[in-house]
Amino acid sequence: MSAALNRTTVSRLAPALRPAVDPAELRPRVVHFGLGAFHRAHQAVYTERAAALTGEPWGIVAVAPRSAQTVRALREQDCLYSLTERRPDGDRCRVVGSVVDALAMGPDAKAVDALLMDPAVTVVTLTVTEKGYQRSPVSGGLDTSAVAADLAADPDGPLTTVIGRLAAGLAARMRAGAPPVSVVSCDNMADNGGVLRRVVEDFVRASNWPDRARVLERMAEAVAFPATVVDRIVPAVGEADRTGALATLGLRDALPVTAEPYRQWVLEDSFAAPRPPWEHDGALFVPDVTPYQLTKLRLLNGSHSALAYVGTAAGLTTIAETMAAQWGERLVRALCAEVAPTLPAGGPDPAGYADDLVARFRNPAMRHLLRQIGSDGSLKIQERWLPALRELRARGAGTPVLELALAAWALSTGPVTSVRDLLSSVGAADLADDDALVTAVTQRLPALRAGRVEI
């Protein structure tokens, strides 16, 4: 049997396959909540390159909210893993070394809190998906019923939600008078920094901590929540990916990740403390990320979701298959053109952005599963489609592509007896009251049930 990937065996690899930094020279200076593939293919890569290019010891401690199994697997590999870029001209694989430790949020609660209080830790990042923010679909703030157990629990104990654990850890940091820290959401939400600030502050307000007012005062002075835009397509990993990593490395990697060549990171330049110089690896720091954020959410993520649900209705499995269908490119370009009028000035050109999307989605080396993209649709469409839909309909503009996408989403949910009820269930009572919209979406269902895509 082949040897496992770890800090000892990685020295056997050719230089091009090894990490860009020696992990032994890094120190825990970034805490990341979320141990999924996206973080390991995105922020961890930027951080590794920043450390390599500057010699600064920016190491990441990754905290898994739920999966202790993933933590064990990563620690068994000394937190090393391989990243394979799926390129049309052939795959490129190498090992990433910026993660220096992995913790399970519940069992390792004391260690997580110790890191959040550590003056050397000046950045906390998150990739916990939209549902990890425990937001109320009505108010947009914290859904206190979803975190009731954490609010009632001992804050030093094993809290069950990321927002609870983060709020408790930041409160402890504030009480200790530790240096400022920046908390950076890397999830696909409009104004993700503002959203994160609000739910964390809402948790503190709803707590029974006697000093909660002072904690909030100190947080206002010492905690920044920059908004960000992240972009890289990272498909779910299968057995073929593990086999491919083994063939390339000659070492067993239990947690390989794959990704497209393209990646982007746009960050609001409003940090409260030292941070990795991610700009050395191409990250863009701007005064306002909103134009980039809305372009990405409404064009890329919006198109992705539309392809996922329409493609599933047509009996397809991957994004590349949808783009090979005679309607695939037309759907992407039509959705981008329909939504473009809702985008603010100052971001990427929508037509050029659509060109890039078509090229990225067509990449034959990528196997991005529609079921992966379509998961948690009830949450995702609230960000990706509904704000643009509201704006367009308020203007009296036509919305045929979004209507098709909504019909395909409704079909994917199973209970499509009432489009009106489905819209209400995702906090869109206003759209549920739009009779013309409900009728238009409902009229799309028979063709989609028959596997026909009509654009």
Buried (B, 14 or more C-beta within 10 A) or exposed (E): EEEBBBBEBBEEBEEEBBBBBBBEEBBBBBBBBBBBBBBBBBBBBBBBBBBBEEEBBBBBBBBBBBBBEBBEBBBBBBBBBBBBBBEEEEEBBBBBBBBBBBBBBBEBBEBBBBBBBBEEBBBBBBBBBBBBBBBBEEEBBBBBEBBEEBBEBEBEEBBBBBBBBBBBBBBBBBBEEBBBBBBBBBBBBBBBBBBBBBBBBBBBBBBEBEBBEEBBEBBEEBBBBBBBBBBBBBBBBEEEBBEBBBEBBBBBBBBBBBBBBEBBBBBBEBBBBBBBBBBBBEBBBBEBBBBBBBBBBBBBBBBBBBBBBBBBBBEBBBBBBBBEBEBBBEBBBBBBBBBBEBBEEEBBEBEEBBBBBBEBBBBEBBBBBBEEBBBEBBBBBBBBBBBBBBBBBEEEEEBBBBBBBBBBBBBBEEEBEBBBEBBBBBBBEBBBEBEEBBEBBBEBBEBBEEEEBEB
